[in-house]
Amino acid sequence: MRTRKTLASVVALLLLATCATASRRPGEGPPRNVIVLVWDGLRPDFIGPDTPNLVALRDSGVDFTDHHSTYPTFTMMNAASLATGAFPGTVGFYGNVLWQPEAKGKDSAGKEVDFRQPVFSEDYAVLDDLGRNLGGHLFLAGTLFEAAQKAGMRTVTMGKAGAAYVNDYRRGGTILDEKTAWPLAFAKKLQAAGVPVPSTTPLTYAKDEISLASANGNPTELKAHKRLADGVSFDPTDTEGSRNKSALQYMVSVYLDHLLPEERPRLSLLWLRDPDSTQHSYGLGSDNVRDALRSNDALLGRISAKLAELGLAGSTDILVVSDHGHSNVAAPTSTIPLRAIRAGAPGDVDPDGYSVSGLVRLADLLRRAGLTAFDGQDCTFAPVASGIKTDGTSVYPTLVDEDGSKCGKPGQKYQIGRMKVPGNLPPGAIVVAVNGGSDYLYVPDRDPETVRKAVRVLQGRSEIGAIFVDDAYRDIPGTLPLSAIQAENAAHRNPDVIASYDFDEDAAVRGARGIEYAGGLLGTSYRGMHGSFSPRDIHNTFLAAGPDFRPGFKDRLPTGNVDVAPTVAAILGVELPDAQGRPVLEAFRRFDSPADYQLAPAVVRPEREADGLSVALATDPSGKDLDASKTKYTFELRTKQLSYNGKTYTYFDSAKVQRR
């Protein structure tokens, strides 16, 4: 691996003036309360007229202007980083979709999970199943919540299923997510107050320990999204608003009306699934995303007002962070142009229209190249998102399962057949865990030649961007080892290959800059996605305000999601020995400041580029449409290293493919 510093500079910072009203350093003096508020998928450039409360918090506190998500930029991967302050190689967790075939158990609805297939981990029961299979250690690093609880602090985590729960997966505090209320005494206390609980709550407990009231309903139900006339594709012209508002309002109300005033938690994490879920369905820049932002902002306003009402505003720090950024799912318009939406269906080519491309089923591409690949999915039908070419024909033609032998239902429309993982995998098999902006490839027999062939296929597809491989295969041309992005795990929990999809951070759909290809998840036709190494996905939001943070300060040093837990730990005065991030000392009102920070951006490239390729375009999955001018493949991984007090912290900015 070769590293070339493109810029090396020493950022000399003046010692921060001590605020006259600050009489304590973080972790000392009167106890502080901390609320970590996660706006899932919030890009910094979406903070504006729709979010006046968030603007006010940013302007009154600290705006971290060069903040970084953990790659791969998935929700559950970043939930792990926010929980531990560590990267995936140290945590040993790689959500969202994982392949752990030895696990056994049920999901939160009481349904048996087929762990032979890759599984979606945003479910507390699935996470428990995975943890049991790993000897009770879902994470190989300690969490912030464990540290706070060990110090005798009350904690609360609530919000999005899986993401909120995993921060306190050992259940040491109070938990309310979309699937359950924990512990039993808390669930029953809500019921006694006439407050409903998530409808699957009884399944968390032994039989007859708790039952639902007749009027309980499902307060965390996520409403159905509007589709186009094909019944599959999300309708980006819909203006009925976020379908997640009522569930989020319910959970925040429980927090404000019951948990905050009655339990007075020292540490709270509230994970709002918007704007992410609405961006997935309707795309960035849509009216419904603006509605989601406005709804979240109103919740922030309620939280601030309640803190003031309870007399807690002066002792509470609020940190607002997103787990990742977001991009629109689309191929370059030179390959597959945007189209108008008319009468519930794609219409004419329109440069101001909507994406009709971008979803990729990687296992199908690997099979077409002669490899043995499975992804655990049934037949898929995505007539818009899988691509409509310039001439109006589909990248994948629509097929019909006449007798039900291919998809299980006579007359079912499909474009790509089922690829379930069999009980006995053949030699040379590849299991693809479809995740969105990056996909995971597992090679069960760890055959280097299989990995080499798979990488060669990936490098020959225009949809694929940067490729990272287990360190055992680091000699493959055109790749970097997982250790280069701190994703190699000593216990080999990591996939064999992580393939990021290609992106264009400047291309726009409906005025929202940033597009990317994405792995196609079963039953979805997502218009927005994340998970890639695009700077639009990597550069996310981090704001902080309260008694411990400098007012009106723009922090231009690099920070990351791995820094959030160490920062909170410093405020609470607890230890987090496994953290790889840093407390953001420069943002505190009073602290013992380092004399200076040394900032060294760098570019890392594979030792050797791949050569002799034929690059297939996204317009033909069989590889017949080629760009004959491109025969070489490599990529650039852009990083920053920040050093002070004898320690160095690494931040990853982007990884962009280069074909020539």
KOLMI-876547 format. One record per residue (C-alpha): x, y, z; residue number from 1; residue in one letter. Coordinates in Angstrom, 2 decimals, padded with zeros to 5 digits. Each point is the difference from the previous one (the first is absolute). Example, Ala and Ser with C-alpha at 12.3 -4.5 7.8 and 13.67 -1.06 7.14 Angstrom:
    east   north      up   i aa
  012.30 -004.50  007.80   1  A
  001.37  003.44 -000.66   2  S
// end
This chain:
    east   north      up   i aa
  000.00  000.00  000.00   1  M
  001.39  003.40 -000.97   2  R
 -000.86  003.22  001.83   3  T
  000.67  003.47 -001.43   4  R
 -000.67  003.11  002.03   5  K
 -001.64  002.57 -002.25   6  T
  000.00  002.58  002.77   7  L
  001.69  000.10  003.38   8  A
 -000.68  002.92  002.23   9  S
  000.05  000.92  003.64  10  V
 -003.20  001.67  001.11  11  V
  001.03  002.38  002.79  12  A
 -002.92  000.65  002.32  13  L
 -000.10  002.71  002.62  14  L
 -000.74 -001.24  003.48  15  L
 -003.72  000.36  000.48  16  L
 -001.05  002.83  002.25  17  A
 -001.63 -001.21  003.19  18  T
 -003.64  000.98  000.13  19  C
 -000.57  002.23  003.03  20  A
 -003.03 -002.02  001.02  21  T
  001.67 -003.39 -000.38  22  A
  001.28 -001.31  003.32  23  S
  000.55 -003.63 -000.94  24  R
  001.78 -002.20 -002.45  25  R
 -002.03 -002.77 -001.68  26  P
 -000.39 -002.88  002.40  27  G
  000.58  002.17  003.07  28  E
 -002.21  002.03  002.30  29  G
 -003.82 -000.03 -000.12  30  P
 -001.41 -003.02 -001.86  31  P
 -001.01  000.46 -003.61  32  R
 -002.73 -001.65 -002.01  33  N
  000.56 -000.87 -003.65  34  V
 -002.54 -000.54 -002.75  35  I
  001.28 -001.46 -003.27  36  V
 -002.60  000.66 -002.67  37  L
  000.57 -001.94 -003.23  38  V
 -001.66  001.29 -003.16  39  W
  000.44 -003.04 -002.20  40  D
  001.46  000.87 -003.40  41  G
  000.16  003.78  000.50  42  L
  002.39  001.77 -002.34  43  R
  001.48  003.27  001.32  44  P
 -001.17  001.89 -003.08  45  D
 -003.62 -000.88  000.82  46  F
  000.11  002.13  003.15  47  I
 -001.80  003.22 -000.89  48  G
 -003.44  001.57 -000.33  49  P
 -001.80 -003.26  000.82  50  D
  001.96 -000.43  003.26  51  T
 -000.05  003.30  001.94  52  P
  000.48 -001.68  003.39  53  N
  002.99 -001.93 -001.30  54  L
  001.44  003.18 -001.51  55  V
 -000.40  001.72  003.37  56  A
  001.77 -002.86  001.79  57  L
  002.83  000.05 -002.55  58  R
  000.47  003.75  000.23  59  D
 -000.10  000.02  003.81  60  S
  002.44 -002.88  000.39  61  G
  002.62 -001.84 -002.03  62  V
 -000.26 -000.85 -003.70  63  D
  002.44 -002.76 -000.90  64  F
  000.55  000.90 -003.64  65  T
  002.17 -002.97 -001.05  66  D
 -001.81 -002.93  001.58  67  H
  000.30 -003.60 -001.22  68  H
 -002.19 -003.06  000.03  69  S
  001.64 -003.39  000.52  70  T
  000.41 -001.99 -003.21  71  Y
 -001.90 -002.07 -001.04  72  P
 -002.50  002.82  000.45  73  T
 -002.91 -002.16  001.18  74  F
 -002.30  000.74  002.91  75  T
  000.88 -003.02  002.12  76  M
  003.72  000.31 -000.67  77  M
 -000.12  003.58  001.21  78  N
 -002.25 -000.91  002.90  79  A
  002.86 -002.25  001.10  80  A
  002.52  002.85 -000.40  81  S
 -002.23  002.42  001.90  82  L
 -000.42 -002.62  002.73  83  A
  003.69 -000.81  000.41  84  T
  002.10  002.75 -001.56  85  G
  001.70 -002.62 -002.16  86  A
  000.31 -001.16 -003.61  87  F
 -001.41 -003.30 -001.32  88  P
  003.27 -001.90  000.27  89  G
  000.08  000.62  003.73  90  T
 -003.73 -000.34  000.63  91  V
 -000.31 -003.16 -002.12  92  G
 -003.45  001.02 -001.23  93  F
 -000.86  000.77 -003.62  94  Y
 -003.78  000.70 -000.20  95  G
 -002.43  000.66 -001.75  96  N
 -000.25 -003.34 -001.84  97  V
  002.24 -002.78  001.29  98  L
  000.63 -003.63 -000.78  99  W
  000.41 -002.09  003.15 100  Q
 -001.45 -003.40 -000.98 101  P
  000.70 -001.71  003.34 102  E
 -002.40  002.25  001.90 103  A
 -003.46 -001.15  001.05 104  K
 -003.06  001.70  001.37 105  G
 -003.10  002.10 -000.65 106  K
 -000.60  003.61 -000.90 107  D
 -002.00  002.53  002.05 108  S
 -003.24 -001.25 -001.55 109  A
  000.68 -003.54  001.24 110  G
  000.85 -001.34 -003.45 111  K
  002.84 -002.47 -000.48 112  E
  002.89  001.61 -001.88 113  V
  001.79 -001.93 -002.74 114  D
  003.56  001.01  000.81 115  F
  001.31 -002.00 -002.93 116  R
 -001.00  003.11 -001.94 117  Q
  001.49  003.46  000.61 118  P
 -002.14  001.73  002.61 119  V
 -001.04  003.59  000.62 120  F
  001.17  000.95  003.48 121  S
 -002.36  002.89  000.83 122  E
 -001.96 -002.11  002.49 123  D
  000.78 -000.47  003.70 124  Y
 -000.80 -003.73 -000.07 125  A
  002.20 -000.62 -003.06 126  V
  002.81  001.88  001.73 127  L
 -000.48 -002.17  003.08 128  D
  000.13 -003.12 -002.19 129  D
  003.23  001.17 -001.61 130  L
  001.49  000.88  003.37 131  G
 -000.78 -003.42  001.47 132  R
  001.70 -001.63 -002.95 133  N
  003.06  002.14  000.74 134  L
  000.23 -001.15  003.60 135  G
 -001.96  002.96  001.31 136  G
  002.40  002.53 -001.50 137  H
 -001.79  001.74 -002.85 138  L
  002.68  002.67  000.32 139  F
  003.63 -000.65  000.82 140  L
  000.27  003.49  001.49 141  A
 -001.69  001.48  003.05 142  G
 -002.79  002.53 -000.46 143  T
 -000.66  003.47  001.34 144  L
 -003.26 -001.18  001.56 145  F
  001.76 -002.81  001.85 146  E
  002.54  002.47  001.37 147  A
 -002.71  002.42  001.14 148  A
 -002.03 -002.76  001.63 149  Q
  003.08 -001.38  001.77 150  K
  000.47  003.49  001.47 151  A
 -003.55 -000.16  001.38 152  G
 -001.64  002.27 -002.56 153  M
 -003.53 -000.49 -001.28 154  R
 -000.21 -000.30 -003.77 155  T
 -002.70  000.05 -002.67 156  V
  000.21 -001.07 -003.62 157  T
 -002.99  000.32 -002.30 158  M
 -000.95  000.26 -003.65 159  G
  000.76 -001.89 -003.18 160  K
 -000.09 -003.79  000.28 161  A
  003.43 -001.58  000.21 162  G
  001.97  003.24 -000.12 163  A
 -001.20  001.30  003.36 164  A
  000.02 -003.43  001.65 165  Y
  003.54 -000.94 -000.98 166  V
  001.37  002.91  002.04 167  N
 -001.27 -001.80  003.11 168  D
 -000.23 -003.55 -001.31 169  Y
  000.83 -001.46  003.43 170  R
 -003.20  001.67  001.28 171  R
  001.52  001.86  002.90 172  G
 -002.35  002.97 -000.24 173  G
 -003.46  001.00 -001.18 174  T
 -000.74 -000.75 -003.67 175  I
 -002.88  001.01 -002.24 176  L
  000.24 -000.75 -003.69 177  D
 -002.45 -000.82 -002.77 178  E
 -000.20 -003.64  001.13 179  K
  000.08 -000.05  003.79 180  T
  000.06  001.75  003.37 181  A
  002.58 -001.18  002.55 182  W
  000.13 -000.84  002.88 183  P
 -003.32 -001.58  000.95 184  L
 -000.62  002.48  002.81 185  A
  000.33  002.88 -002.45 186  F
 -002.38 -001.61 -002.51 187  A
 -002.58 -000.60  002.72 188  K
  000.45  003.52  001.34 189  K
 -000.91  001.39 -003.43 190  L
 -003.06 -002.20 -000.14 191  Q
 -001.07  001.10  003.48 192  A
  000.20  003.60 -001.22 193  A
 -002.22 -000.85 -002.99 194  G
  002.89  000.23 -002.45 195  V
  000.22 -002.65 -002.75 196  P
  003.13 -002.05 -000.54 197  V
  001.46 -001.36 -003.25 198  P
 -002.28 -002.82 -001.10 199  S
  002.70 -002.69  000.07 200  T
  001.07  000.84  003.57 201  T
 -001.57 -003.15  001.56 202  P
  002.29 -002.17 -002.17 203  L
  002.99  001.45  001.85 204  T
 -001.10 -001.71  003.20 205  Y
 -001.07 -003.40  001.24 206  A
 -003.54 -001.08 -000.74 207  K
 -002.70  001.86  001.94 208  D
  002.43  002.48  001.59 209  E
 -001.63  002.84 -001.90 210  I
 -002.86  000.31 -002.48 211  S
 -001.29  002.84 -002.12 212  L
 -002.97  002.10  001.02 213  A
 -002.94 -000.25 -002.40 214  S
  000.54  003.60 -001.14 215  A
  003.79 -000.28 -000.30 216  N
  000.23 -000.14 -003.79 217  G
  003.47  000.42 -001.47 218  N
  001.39  003.41  000.94 219  P
  003.29 -000.59 -001.85 220  T
 -001.58 -001.11 -003.27 221  E
  001.79  001.34 -003.06 222  L
 -002.55  001.01 -002.61 223  K
  000.10 -001.34 -003.56 224  A
  001.75  002.04 -002.66 225  H
 -001.67  000.96 -003.27 226  K
  001.00 -001.97 -003.08 227  R
 -000.21  000.57 -003.72 228  L
 -002.51 -001.83 -002.16 229  A
  002.27 -003.06 -000.18 230  D
 -000.69 -000.57  003.70 231  G
  003.72 -000.29  000.73 232  V
  001.82  003.28 -000.65 233  S
 -000.23  002.81  002.51 234  F
 -001.73  003.11 -001.32 235  D
  002.36  002.99  000.34 236  P
 -002.79  002.45 -000.85 237  T
 -001.99 -000.89  003.14 238  D
 -000.61  002.95  002.34 239  T
 -001.86 -001.63  002.90 240  E
  002.98  000.34  002.31 241  G
  002.16 -002.31  002.10 242  S
 -001.65 -003.29  000.92 243  R
  002.15 -000.27  003.13 244  N
 -001.16  003.11  001.89 245  K
 -002.60 -001.56  002.27 246  S
  002.36 -002.73  001.24 247  A
  002.75  002.52  000.73 248  L
 -002.41  002.38  001.72 249  Q
 -001.25 -002.84  002.21 250  Y
  003.49 -001.04  001.13 251  M
  001.20  003.54  000.63 252  V
 -003.21  000.70  001.96 253  S
  000.68 -003.02  002.23 254  V
  003.51  001.30  000.57 255  Y
 -001.11  003.56  000.81 256  L
 -003.11 -000.84  002.02 257  D
  001.27 -003.01  001.94 258  H
  003.68 -000.90 -000.31 259  L
  001.63  003.41  000.23 260  L
 -002.02  001.42  002.93 261  P
 -000.32 -003.26  001.95 262  E
  003.32 -001.78 -000.55 263  E
  002.24  003.04 -000.57 264  R
  002.48 -002.02 -002.10 265  P
  003.58  001.22 -000.12 266  R
  000.44 -001.45 -003.49 267  L
 -002.69 -000.18 -002.68 268  S
  000.17 -001.01 -003.65 269  L
 -002.98  000.78 -002.24 270  L
  000.28 -001.45 -003.50 271  W
 -002.42  001.54 -002.53 272  L
 -000.34 -002.10 -003.16 273  R
 -000.76  003.08 -002.08 274  D
  001.10  001.50 -002.32 275  P
  001.69 -003.29 -001.00 276  D
 -003.09 -002.15 -000.55 277  S
 -001.79  002.71 -001.95 278  T
  003.11  000.64 -002.10 279  Q
  000.24 -003.69 -000.81 280  H
 -003.55 -000.08 -001.33 281  S
 -000.43  003.34 -001.71 282  Y
  003.50  001.22 -000.72 283  G
  001.92  003.02  001.19 284  L
 -001.56  003.31 -000.86 285  G
 -003.57 -001.32  000.11 286  S
 -002.87  001.78  001.75 287  D
 -000.36 -002.89  002.43 288  N
  003.62  000.30  001.13 289  V
 -000.57  003.67  000.79 290  R
 -003.03 -001.04  002.04 291  D
  002.13 -002.53  001.88 292  A
  002.56  002.69  000.80 293  L
 -002.68  002.36  001.27 294  R
 -001.49 -002.74  002.19 295  S
  003.39 -000.90  001.51 296  N
  000.68  003.65  000.65 297  D
 -003.27  000.39  001.86 298  A
  001.03 -002.92  002.23 299  L
  003.30  001.73  000.74 300  L
 -001.96  003.09  000.97 301  G
 -002.11 -002.08  002.41 302  R
  003.11 -001.51  001.56 303  I
  001.57  003.42  000.56 304  S
 -003.22  001.38  001.50 305  A
 -000.34 -002.96  002.37 306  K
  003.57  000.36  001.24 307  L
 -000.72  003.64  000.79 308  A
 -003.28 -000.89  001.72 309  E
  001.73 -002.59  002.21 310  L
  002.91  002.30  000.82 311  G
  002.44 -002.31 -001.79 312  L
  001.13  002.24 -002.86 313  A
  002.98  001.36  001.96 314  G
  001.33 -003.45  000.83 315  S
 -000.72 -001.85 -003.24 316  T
  002.18 -000.27 -003.09 317  D
 -001.79 -000.85 -003.25 318  I
  001.95 -001.67 -002.79 319  L
 -001.73 -000.30 -003.38 320  V
  001.67 -002.45 -002.34 321  V
 -000.91 -002.00 -003.08 322  S
  001.20 -003.51 -000.65 323  D
  000.86  000.74 -003.64 324  H
 -000.84  002.25 -002.91 325  G
 -002.16 -001.00 -002.94 326  H
 -000.06 -000.04 -003.82 327  S
 -002.56 -000.54 -002.72 328  N
  000.05 -003.40 -001.71 329  V
  000.76  000.57 -003.67 330  A
  002.36 -000.87 -002.80 331  A
  001.78  002.86 -001.78 332  P
 -002.46  001.70 -002.35 333  T
  002.39 -000.66 -002.89 334  S
 -000.72 -003.70  000.57 335  T
 -003.65  000.02  001.08 336  I
 -001.79  003.38 -000.14 337  P
 -002.52  001.40  002.45 338  L
 -003.69 -000.14 -000.93 339  R
 -003.19  001.84  000.80 340  A
 -002.66 -001.74  002.08 341  I
 -003.41  000.20 -001.65 342  R
 -003.23 -001.76  000.95 343  A
  001.87 -002.09  002.56 344  G
  002.62 -001.31 -002.41 345  A
  003.34  001.07 -001.51 346  P
 -000.49  002.23 -003.05 347  G
  002.29  001.79 -002.41 348  D
  003.67  000.71  000.56 349  V
  000.20  003.14  002.12 350  D
  003.24  001.55  001.34 351  P
 -002.06  001.40  002.90 352  D
 -001.72 -003.33  000.60 353  G
  000.47 -002.98  002.28 354  Y
  002.38 -002.94  000.09 355  S
 -000.99 -003.21 -001.78 356  V
  003.18 -001.92  000.78 357  S
  002.66 -000.76  002.55 358  G
 -000.96 -003.24  001.76 359  L
  002.40 -002.90 -000.55 360  V
 -000.40 -003.67  000.89 361  R
  003.62 -000.95  000.37 362  L
 -000.51 -003.75  000.38 363  A
 -001.63 -000.01 -003.43 364  D
  002.98  001.79 -001.57 365  L
  002.39 -002.48  001.64 366  L
 -002.03 -002.94 -001.29 367  R
 -000.07  001.41 -003.50 368  R
  003.80  000.14  000.18 369  A
  000.16 -003.71  000.82 370  G
  000.32  000.09  003.79 371  L
 -002.17 -001.83  002.53 372  T
 -001.76  002.74  001.96 373  A
 -002.95  000.21  002.38 374  F
 -001.58  002.96  001.78 375  D
 -002.86 -001.57  001.94 376  G
 -002.64  001.85 -002.00 377  Q
 -003.07 -001.23 -001.81 378  D
 -001.03  001.15 -003.45 379  C
  000.33  003.76 -000.37 380  T
 -002.10  002.41 -002.03 381  F
  001.16  003.63 -000.16 382  A
 -001.21  001.21 -003.41 383  P
  001.07  003.61  000.54 384  V
  002.98 -000.07  002.34 385  A
  001.80 -002.78 -001.90 386  S
  000.24  002.27 -003.05 387  G
 -001.91  001.41 -002.98 388  I
  002.36  000.71 -002.88 389  K
 -000.02  002.98 -002.33 390  T
 -002.07 -001.87 -002.58 391  D
 -002.67 -000.81  002.60 392  G
  000.86 -003.67  000.40 393  T
  000.80 -001.53  003.39 394  S
  003.46 -001.11  001.04 395  V
 -001.69 -003.12  001.37 396  Y
 -003.05 -001.21 -001.94 397  P
 -003.11 -000.94  001.96 398  T
 -000.60 -003.75  000.24 399  L
 -003.00 -001.95  001.29 400  V
  000.11 -003.09  002.18 401  D
 -002.82 -001.80 -001.79 402  E
 -000.26 -003.04  002.28 403  D
  001.61  001.23  003.21 404  G
  003.08 -002.21 -000.36 405  S
  002.46  002.91 -000.09 406  K
 -001.33  002.45  002.56 407  C
 -002.62 -002.00  001.87 408  G
 -003.10  001.77 -001.30 409  K
 -001.64 -000.69 -003.38 410  P
 -000.20  003.13 -002.13 411  G
  002.54  001.93  002.08 412  Q
  002.01  002.61 -001.90 413  K
  003.74  000.03  000.54 414  Y
  003.24  001.10 -001.63 415  Q
  002.61 -002.03  001.90 416  I
 -000.59 -003.42  001.53 417  G
  000.50 -001.18  003.57 418  R
  003.50 -000.56  001.32 419  M
 -000.50 -001.56  003.41 420  K
  003.07 -001.31  001.83 421  V
 -000.19 -003.83  000.03 422  P
  000.63 -002.12  003.06 423  G
  003.12 -001.48 -001.54 424  N
  002.07  002.57 -001.82 425  L
  002.03 -001.21 -002.99 426  P
  003.74  000.70 -000.23 427  P
  000.77  003.49 -001.26 428  G
 -003.31  001.42  001.22 429  A
 -000.47  003.69  000.74 430  I
 -002.70  001.37  002.32 431  V
 -000.92  003.62 -000.65 432  V
 -001.47  001.99  002.89 433  A
 -001.89  002.76 -001.79 434  V
  000.37  003.23  001.96 435  N
 -000.61  002.97 -002.28 436  G
  002.88  002.34 -000.85 437  G
  002.49 -002.81  000.68 438  S
 -000.44 -003.76 -000.09 439  D
  001.77 -002.71  001.99 440  Y
  001.42 -003.13 -001.61 441  L
  000.59 -003.06  002.18 442  Y
  002.06 -002.90 -001.38 443  V
 -000.72 -002.92  002.38 444  P
  002.90 -002.19 -001.09 445  D
  002.42  002.97  000.03 446  R
  001.32 -000.99 -003.40 447  D
  002.38  002.73 -001.25 448  P
 -000.70 -000.81 -003.63 449  E
 -003.74  000.46  000.49 450  T
  000.64  003.38  001.62 451  V
  002.33  000.97 -002.82 452  R
 -002.56 -000.92 -002.66 453  K
 -002.77  001.86  001.81 454  A
  002.12  003.13  000.33 455  V
  000.85 -000.18 -003.69 456  R
 -003.70 -000.08 -000.87 457  V
 -000.69  002.96  002.29 458  L
  002.79  002.04 -001.52 459  Q
 -001.49 -000.63 -003.42 460  G
 -003.42  001.44  000.91 461  R
 -000.53  003.75 -000.31 462  S
 -002.42 -000.08  002.95 463  E
  002.78 -000.93  002.46 464  I
  002.29  002.44  001.77 465  G
  002.71 -000.69  002.59 466  A
  000.68 -003.61  001.03 467  I
  001.44 -001.08  003.35 468  F
  001.06 -003.57  000.80 469  V
  000.90 -002.03  003.06 470  D
  003.69  000.49  000.71 471  D
  000.65 -003.61 -001.00 472  A
 -000.71  001.01 -003.62 473  Y
  001.82  003.33  000.03 474  R
  002.14 -000.92 -003.02 475  D
 -002.98  000.25 -002.40 476  I
  000.65  002.89 -002.41 477  P
 -002.30  002.98  000.26 478  G
 -001.03 -000.62  003.63 479  T
  000.86  001.27  003.44 480  L
 -000.08 -002.21  003.11 481  P
 -002.81  000.43  002.49 482  L
  002.58  001.11  002.54 483  S
  000.50  003.17 -002.06 484  A
 -003.50  001.10  001.08 485  I
  000.20 -001.59  003.49 486  Q
 -002.47 -002.72 -000.98 487  A
  002.19 -003.12  000.34 488  E
 -001.05 -002.02  003.05 489  N
  002.39 -002.33  001.81 490  A
 -002.79 -002.51  000.65 491  A
 -000.89  000.08 -003.72 492  H
 -003.49  001.30  000.49 493  R
  000.50  002.20 -003.05 494  N
 -001.18 -000.82 -003.53 495  P
  002.64 -001.15 -002.47 496  D
 -000.73  002.90 -002.35 497  V
 -001.71  003.36  000.46 498  I
 -000.97  001.51 -003.34 499  A
 -001.07  003.63 -000.04 500  S
 -002.27  001.08 -002.83 501  Y
  001.09  002.83 -002.26 502  D
 -001.32  003.50  000.51 503  F
  000.04  003.54 -001.31 504  D
 -000.13  002.44  002.90 505  E
 -000.83  002.96 -002.27 506  D
 -002.65 -001.46 -002.32 507  A
 -003.51  001.06  001.03 508  A
 -003.53 -001.37 -000.06 509  V
 -002.70  002.61  000.53 510  R
  002.57  002.44  001.36 511  G
  001.50 -002.37  002.60 512  A
  003.66 -000.63 -000.76 513  R
  001.49 -003.46  000.39 514  G
 -000.92 -003.25 -001.77 515  I
  001.16 -003.59  000.41 516  E
 -000.71 -003.54 -001.10 517  Y
 -001.32 -002.26  002.75 518  A
 -000.49 -003.66  000.74 519  G
 -003.65 -000.92 -000.48 520  G
 -001.73 -001.15  003.17 521  L
 -002.91 -002.43 -000.24 522  L
 -003.38  001.69 -000.44 523  G
  001.41  003.50 -000.35 524  T
  000.41  002.55 -002.74 525  S
  001.91  002.52  002.05 526  Y
  000.48  003.49 -001.44 527  R
  002.45  001.04  002.70 528  G
  002.90 -001.99  001.43 529  M
  003.21  000.14  002.01 530  H
  002.79 -002.40  000.88 531  G
  002.47  001.03 -002.69 532  S
  003.33  001.82  000.32 533  F
 -001.43  003.13 -001.61 534  S
  000.75  003.21  001.88 535  P
 -003.79  000.55 -000.02 536  R
 -000.41 -003.16  002.09 537  D
  003.16  000.44  002.06 538  I
 -000.37  003.66  001.01 539  H
 -002.87  000.13  002.45 540  N
 -001.35  002.23  002.75 541  T
  001.36  000.71  003.48 542  F
 -001.17  002.92  002.14 543  L
  000.25  000.53  003.76 544  A
 -001.28  002.59  002.43 545  A
 -000.25  000.33  003.76 546  G
  001.99  000.97  003.05 547  P
  003.12 -001.92 -001.05 548  D
  000.24  001.27 -003.58 549  F
  001.33  003.24 -001.40 550  R
 -002.74  002.34 -001.24 551  P
 -000.05  000.99 -003.66 552  G
  003.10 -002.03 -000.91 553  F
  000.74 -001.63 -003.34 554  K
  002.36 -002.93  000.53 555  D
  001.94 -000.43 -003.23 556  R
  002.13 -002.90  001.21 557  L
 -001.05 -003.42 -001.28 558  P
 -002.33 -001.95  002.28 559  T
 -001.86 -003.28 -000.39 560  G
 -002.76 -002.13  001.43 561  N
  002.73 -001.87  001.87 562  V
  000.60  003.23  001.96 563  D
 -003.53  000.32  001.36 564  V
  000.20 -002.66  002.72 565  A
  003.43  001.17  001.26 566  P
 -001.33  003.55  000.13 567  T
 -003.05 -001.02  002.02 568  V
  002.17 -002.19  002.22 569  A
  002.19  003.03  000.77 570  A
 -003.06  002.07  000.92 571  I
 -001.37 -002.73  002.27 572  L
  003.40 -000.80  001.47 573  G
  000.05 -003.68 -000.97 574  V
  002.68 -002.09 -001.69 575  E
 -000.32 -001.48 -003.49 576  L
  003.24 -001.98 -000.44 577  P
 -000.90 -001.69 -003.31 578  D
 -000.80  003.24 -001.82 579  A
  002.06  000.95 -003.05 580  Q
 -001.52  003.46 -000.29 581  G
  000.84  003.06  002.06 582  R
 -001.84  002.42  002.27 583  P
 -000.41  003.22 -001.97 584  V
  001.97  002.12  002.46 585  L
  000.18  003.00 -002.27 586  E
 -003.80  000.35  000.17 587  A
 -000.24  000.09  003.80 588  F
 -000.35  003.28  001.88 589  R
  002.83 -000.81  002.37 590  R
  002.67 -002.65 -000.19 591  F
  003.74 -000.57  000.01 592  D
  000.60  000.68 -003.68 593  S
  002.70 -001.68 -002.04 594  P
  002.57  002.54 -001.18 595  A
 -000.75 -000.82 -003.60 596  D
 -001.60 -002.49 -002.35 597  Y
  001.83 -001.49 -002.95 598  Q
 -002.17 -000.68 -003.02 599  L
  001.30 -002.16 -002.84 600  A
 -002.37 -000.82 -002.87 601  P
  001.18 -002.87 -002.16 602  A
 -000.95 -002.13 -003.00 603  V
  000.34 -003.77  000.11 604  V
 -000.07 -002.13 -003.17 605  R
  000.34 -003.71 -000.71 606  P
  003.58 -001.12 -000.58 607  E
 -000.90 -001.16 -003.51 608  R
 -002.88  000.90 -002.26 609  E
 -002.06 -002.69 -001.70 610  A
  000.60 -000.21 -003.75 611  D
 -001.38 -001.74 -003.08 612  G
 -003.64  000.58  000.96 613  L
 -003.12  000.35 -002.10 614  S
 -002.31  002.43  001.78 615  V
 -003.68 -000.91 -000.29 616  A
 -002.61  002.76  000.13 617  L
 -003.11 -000.01  002.17 618  A
 -002.22 -000.18 -003.07 619  T
  000.67 -003.73 -000.44 620  D
  000.42 -002.46  002.90 621  P
  001.38 -002.60 -002.43 622  S
  003.02  002.19 -000.67 623  G
 -000.58  000.62 -003.70 624  K
 -000.02  003.80  000.24 625  D
  003.65  000.87  000.55 626  L
  002.10  003.09  000.43 627  D
  002.95 -001.11 -002.11 628  A
  002.07  003.03  001.01 629  S
  000.28 -001.19  003.62 630  K
  002.34 -002.91  000.72 631  T
  001.65  000.99  003.32 632  K
 -001.48  000.29  003.50 633  Y
  001.20  001.59  003.22 634  T
 -001.39  002.43  002.57 635  F
  001.00  002.70  002.45 636  E
 -000.77 -000.19  003.71 637  L
  000.15  003.52  001.44 638  R
  000.72  000.29  003.71 639  T
  000.93  002.51  002.68 640  K
  002.18 -000.70  003.01 641  Q
 -000.31  002.25  003.03 642  L
  002.74 -000.20  002.61 643  S
  000.39  001.52  003.44 644  Y
  001.27 -001.02  003.42 645  N
  001.89 -002.91 -001.57 646  G
 -003.07 -001.61 -001.58 647  K
 -001.20 -000.11 -003.60 648  T
 -003.62 -000.32 -001.12 649  Y
 -001.01 -000.96 -003.54 650  T
 -003.00  001.28 -001.95 651  Y
 -001.07 -001.39 -003.37 652  F
 -001.30  002.58 -002.50 653  D
 -000.83 -002.03 -003.13 654  S
  001.13 -002.79 -002.29 655  A
 -000.47  000.64 -003.71 656  K
  000.59 -002.44 -002.83 657  V
  002.24  000.94 -002.92 658  Q
 -000.37 -001.83 -003.30 659  R
  002.09  000.77 -003.04 660  R
// end
